[in-house]
Amino acid sequence: MEHPVIWLILTVLNLYFWVILITVIMSWLIGFNVINGSNPYVRQISYALHRLTEPLLGPIRRALPDLGGIDISPIVLLLALQFLQYLIVYYGSRLL
């Protein structure tokens, strides 16, 4: 049986994982002109997603070397989130 605090932390990390994936997919859709980036609804969603993800993606982007037009910071963040979830499950189960 999981502890409620561990469950809450894992749920928040999982939701943030999906927010990052949605941000990446939406940037691709805007970049390939599948959806119109000047649409007010698309712009508002994109702005909200940017505000949610940029506090963690910004420092990762600054730490990574310049790879031209390729941004791998979401991949690094997704891997870090998965690693953090694993650590919480591994050490959280030992504490209980």
ZAFIDREN-321214 format. One record per residue: residue number from 1; residue in one letter; x, y, z of N, C-alpha, C in turn. Coordinates in pm, 1 decimal, decimal comma, always signed. Each point is the difference from the previous one (the first is absolute). Layout:
[pt NUM 'a' [X Y Z] [X Y Z] [X Y Z]]
...
***
This chain:
[pt 1 'm' [+84,2 -118,6 +0,0] [-84,2 +118,6 +0,0] [+88,5 +124,5 +0,0]]
[pt 2 'e' [-28,5 +91,2 -89,8] [+79,9 +120,9 -11,1] [-44,6 +104,1 +100,6]]
[pt 3 'h' [+94,3 +77,6 +42,2] [-27,4 +110,3 +90,1] [-67,8 +111,3 -79,7]]
[pt 4 'p' [-98,5 +69,8 +58,6] [-70,9 +104,1 -75,8] [+90,3 +113,5 -48,7]]
[pt 5 'v' [+101,4 +35,1 +77,1] [+90,0 +107,5 -42,2] [+83,4 -45,2 -119,7]]
[pt 6 'i' [+47,2 -123,4 +2,6] [+75,9 -53,4 -113,3] [-88,4 -6,9 -123,1]]
[pt 7 'w' [-124,7 -44,1 +18,2] [-94,4 -5,7 -112,0] [-20,8 +139,5 -59,7]]
[pt 8 'l' [-16,0 +102,0 +85,2] [-22,1 +136,2 -47,8] [+121,1 +51,2 -77,9]]
[pt 9 'i' [+119,0 -22,3 +52,1] [+121,7 +44,6 -68,2] [+13,6 -68,6 -135,2]]
[pt 10 'l' [-23,1 -130,9 -4,6] [+9,9 -73,7 -126,0] [-106,0 +45,4 -100,2]]
[pt 11 't' [-118,4 +31,4 +48,3] [-106,5 +47,4 -88,3] [+34,7 +136,1 -59,9]]
[pt 12 'v' [+53,4 +90,2 +81,5] [+39,3 +132,0 -49,7] [+113,0 -13,8 -101,7]]
[pt 13 'l' [+98,4 -85,3 +28,8] [+109,5 -21,2 -95,1] [-51,0 -61,1 -130,0]]
[pt 14 'n' [-95,1 -92,2 +8,9] [-57,7 -61,0 -119,5] [-77,9 +103,8 -82,1]]
[pt 15 'l' [-76,1 +86,0 +66,2] [-72,2 +105,4 -71,7] [+96,8 +95,5 -69,1]]
[pt 16 'y' [+109,0 +34,2 +68,3] [+99,1 +89,1 -60,3] [+67,5 -66,8 -119,7]]
[pt 17 'f' [+20,7 -130,8 +7,3] [+53,2 -76,6 -112,2] [-88,9 +19,0 -122,1]]
[pt 18 'w' [-131,2 -11,7 +19,9] [-93,1 +14,8 -111,5] [-6,0 +143,9 -50,3]]
[pt 19 'v' [+13,5 +97,1 +88,1] [+3,1 +140,8 -41,7] [+119,2 +24,1 -91,6]]
[pt 20 'i' [+114,8 -57,5 +33,4] [+118,9 +15,4 -83,9] [-22,7 -64,9 -136,3]]
[pt 21 'l' [-57,5 -121,0 -1,2] [-27,8 -66,2 -128,1] [-97,7 +80,7 -84,9]]
[pt 22 'i' [-102,5 +53,9 +61,6] [-97,9 +80,9 -73,1] [+66,4 +126,0 -55,8]]
[pt 23 't' [+90,4 +59,5 +77,4] [+72,5 +118,1 -46,6] [+83,8 -32,1 -122,6]]
[pt 24 'v' [+70,1 -112,4 +3,3] [+83,4 -39,9 -114,0] [-86,9 -25,7 -123,3]]
[pt 25 'i' [-107,4 -75,4 +16,6] [-87,7 -31,5 -112,7] [-63,4 +126,6 -56,6]]
[pt 26 'm' [-40,7 +91,0 +88,8] [-61,0 +123,6 -47,8] [+101,9 +85,7 -75,1]]
[pt 27 's' [+124,5 +2,2 +45,5] [+101,2 +77,9 -72,8] [+24,4 -59,4 -138,2]]
[pt 28 'w' [-4,8 -132,2 -10,5] [+14,0 -63,9 -131,4] [-118,1 +35,8 -89,7]]
[pt 29 'l' [-120,7 -5,0 +54,5] [-118,7 +30,9 -80,1] [+1,8 +144,3 -48,5]]
[pt 30 'i' [+46,4 +92,2 +84,4] [+11,8 +139,4 -41,8] [+112,9 +14,6 -101,1]]
[pt 31 'g' [+111,7 -67,5 +23,6] [+115,0 +9,5 -90,1] [-27,5 -53,2 -138,9]]
[pt 32 'f' [-83,2 -103,4 -11,3] [-33,6 -58,0 -129,9] [-130,9 +55,6 -55,9]]
[pt 33 'n' [-49,8 +108,6 +59,0] [-122,5 +68,0 -43,5] [-121,5 -91,5 -4,6]]
[pt 34 'v' [-5,9 -95,5 +91,5] [-119,6 -83,5 +11,0] [-107,5 +77,3 +74,2]]
[pt 35 'i' [+41,2 +74,1 +102,4] [-91,3 +91,2 +68,2] [+56,1 +140,5 -13,7]]
[pt 36 'n' [-89,1 +96,9 +1,8] [+36,2 +139,0 -22,2] [+47,5 +62,3 +131,1]]
[pt 37 'g' [+126,6 +39,5 +4,9] [+56,1 +59,3 +121,3] [-52,6 +138,2 +30,8]]
[pt 38 's' [-63,4 +65,8 -96,2] [-55,5 +133,1 +25,5] [-145,5 -5,3 +47,4]]
[pt 39 'n' [-58,1 -118,6 +4,8] [-133,7 -17,3 +55,0] [+4,8 +35,2 +148,8]]
[pt 40 'p' [-94,2 +82,0 +49,3] [+6,4 +41,4 +141,5] [-7,4 -116,9 +99,1]]
[pt 41 'y' [-77,6 -102,6 -30,9] [-10,5 -114,1 +90,9] [+130,4 -81,1 +1,1]]
[pt 42 'v' [+55,1 -20,9 -116,6] [+127,2 -72,2 -9,9] [+109,7 +79,6 +68,7]]
[pt 43 'r' [+0,8 +130,3 -21,7] [+100,8 +86,0 +62,3] [-12,2 -3,0 +152,1]]
[pt 44 'q' [-122,0 +0,8 +53,4] [-20,7 -3,0 +145,1] [+45,0 -133,0 +59,3]]
[pt 45 'i' [-32,8 -109,2 -66,7] [+43,4 -132,3 +48,4] [+151,4 -10,5 -6,3]]
[pt 46 's' [+57,9 +46,6 -109,4] [+145,3 -3,0 -14,5] [+67,5 +84,5 +107,6]]
[pt 47 'y' [-56,9 +115,6 +29,8] [+54,1 +86,6 +104,4] [-6,2 -68,3 +136,5]]
[pt 48 'a' [-112,8 -61,6 +30,6] [-14,8 -69,1 +129,1] [+98,8 -115,5 +12,0]]
[pt 49 'l' [+14,5 -77,9 -106,8] [+94,6 -111,5 +2,3] [+143,6 +51,1 +14,0]]
[pt 50 'h' [+30,6 +109,0 -68,1] [+134,0 +58,9 +10,5] [+27,4 +44,9 +143,5]]
[pt 51 'r' [-97,6 +63,3 +62,6] [+17,2 +46,2 +138,2] [+15,6 -116,1 +97,5]]
[pt 52 'l' [-61,5 -112,5 -29,1] [+12,4 -116,9 +87,2] [+134,0 -72,0 -16,4]]
[pt 53 't' [+53,2 -1,3 -121,0] [+118,8 -81,1 -25,0] [+130,7 +78,5 -0,8]]
[pt 54 'e' [-5,0 +127,3 -29,0] [+123,3 +76,9 -15,6] [+84,6 +10,4 +127,0]]
[pt 55 'p' [-58,5 +3,6 +120,6] [+86,8 +5,6 +119,2] [+97,4 -117,2 +11,5]]
[pt 56 'l' [-34,8 -116,3 -51,2] [+91,7 -113,6 +3,9] [+74,5 -19,5 -131,5]]
[pt 57 'l' [-62,7 +32,3 -111,5] [+66,8 -18,4 -128,6] [+105,6 +107,3 -27,0]]
[pt 58 'g' [-21,3 +122,2 +47,3] [+93,6 +109,3 -23,5] [+140,7 -28,9 +52,0]]
[pt 59 'p' [+14,6 -39,3 +126,9] [+135,1 -30,9 +49,8] [+64,7 -118,7 -71,1]]
[pt 60 'i' [-80,7 -97,0 -41,1] [+54,9 -114,6 -73,0] [+51,3 +46,1 -135,8]]
[pt 61 'r' [-75,5 +87,4 -67,8] [+43,1 +52,9 -130,0] [+131,8 +76,2 +11,8]]
[pt 62 'r' [+13,6 +77,1 +108,3] [+123,4 +76,3 +17,9] [+118,7 -90,4 +30,3]]
[pt 63 'a' [-24,0 -114,9 +63,5] [+109,0 -91,0 +36,4] [+42,4 -88,5 -116,9]]
[pt 64 'l' [-90,9 -27,1 -92,0] [+31,4 -87,5 -112,9] [+78,4 +74,9 -107,1]]
[pt 65 'p' [+84,3 -71,1 -73,6] [+70,9 +66,0 -110,7] [-96,1 +33,3 -113,7]]
[pt 66 'd' [+38,2 +95,0 -81,5] [-82,0 +41,3 -113,7] [+3,9 -108,8 -107,3]]
[pt 67 'l' [-116,5 -52,6 -34,5] [-10,4 -105,1 -100,6] [-68,4 +51,0 -126,3]]
[pt 68 'g' [+7,5 +128,3 -23,9] [-66,5 +57,4 -116,2] [-147,9 +18,8 +28,5]]
[pt 69 'g' [-84,0 -53,4 -85,4] [-143,8 +14,4 +17,1] [-64,2 -110,6 +80,6]]
[pt 70 'i' [+79,5 -88,2 +55,7] [-55,1 -113,5 +74,6] [-1,2 +31,7 +148,9]]
[pt 71 'd' [-116,6 -10,8 +60,0] [-14,6 +25,7 +143,2] [-25,5 -133,1 +70,5]]
[pt 72 'i' [+99,3 -49,7 +72,4] [-16,3 -127,7 +70,3] [-29,5 +19,8 +148,7]]
[pt 73 's' [-22,1 +125,4 +41,1] [-27,7 +25,0 +141,5] [-125,8 -71,7 +49,6]]
[pt 74 'p' [-108,1 -13,0 -79,0] [-114,2 -77,7 +50,5] [+34,9 -146,7 +24,6]]
[pt 75 'i' [+85,5 -56,2 -83,4] [+40,1 -140,2 +19,4] [+76,2 -14,6 +131,0]]
[pt 76 'v' [+91,3 +94,3 +25,6] [+76,9 -3,5 +124,4] [-92,6 +13,8 +120,0]]
[pt 77 'l' [-96,1 +90,9 -9,0] [-93,8 +19,6 +110,9] [-89,5 -121,4 +20,1]]
[pt 78 'l' [-46,9 -60,7 -107,8] [-83,5 -119,5 +13,2] [+78,0 -114,6 +64,1]]
[pt 79 'l' [+125,7 -16,3 -39,0] [+83,6 -103,2 +62,2] [+22,4 +29,8 +148,4]]
[pt 80 'a' [+23,1 +126,8 +32,3] [+19,4 +37,8 +140,0] [-125,8 -24,4 +82,4]]
[pt 81 'l' [-116,0 +28,8 -57,7] [-126,1 -25,8 +71,2] [-21,1 -149,1 +23,2]]
[pt 82 'q' [+29,5 -81,3 -101,0] [-14,1 -144,5 +16,4] [+96,5 -52,2 +106,1]]
[pt 83 'f' [+122,7 +51,7 +1,0] [+98,2 -40,0 +100,2] [-46,3 +41,7 +139,8]]
[pt 84 'l' [-53,2 +120,7 +12,5] [-49,9 +47,9 +128,7] [-116,6 -85,0 +48,6]]
[pt 85 'q' [-89,0 -37,8 -89,1] [-111,4 -87,1 +37,5] [+51,6 -135,0 +48,2]]
[pt 86 'y' [+97,9 -53,4 -68,6] [+57,4 -128,1 +40,7] [+63,4 +11,7 +138,4]]
[pt 87 'l' [+74,1 +108,3 +24,0] [+61,4 +19,8 +131,0] [-104,3 +9,7 +110,5]]
[pt 88 'i' [-107,4 +71,7 -26,8] [-105,9 +15,6 +100,8] [-63,4 -134,2 +30,6]]
[pt 89 'v' [-28,5 -78,3 -101,5] [-59,9 -132,6 +21,8] [+97,7 -90,8 +72,6]]
[pt 90 'y' [+125,0 +1,2 -40,9] [+100,6 -90,5 +57,6] [+24,9 +32,9 +146,9]]
[pt 91 'y' [+28,9 +126,7 +28,0] [+31,1 +36,1 +138,0] [-125,3 +20,7 +83,9]]
[pt 92 'g' [-108,6 +37,6 -61,9] [-125,2 +14,8 +74,6] [-52,3 -132,3 +50,9]]
[pt 93 's' [+18,3 -106,2 -78,1] [-45,7 -130,9 +44,4] [+88,5 -52,9 +112,5]]
[pt 94 'r' [+124,4 +42,2 +4,6] [+89,6 -43,3 +108,1] [-29,1 +72,7 +130,5]]
[pt 95 'l' [-57,7 +121,1 -9,5] [-30,2 +77,2 +120,7] [-125,2 -50,3 +70,0]]
[pt 96 'l' [-87,6 -62,9 -73,7] [-128,2 -44,3 +58,3] [+10,2 -135,1 +63,9]]
***
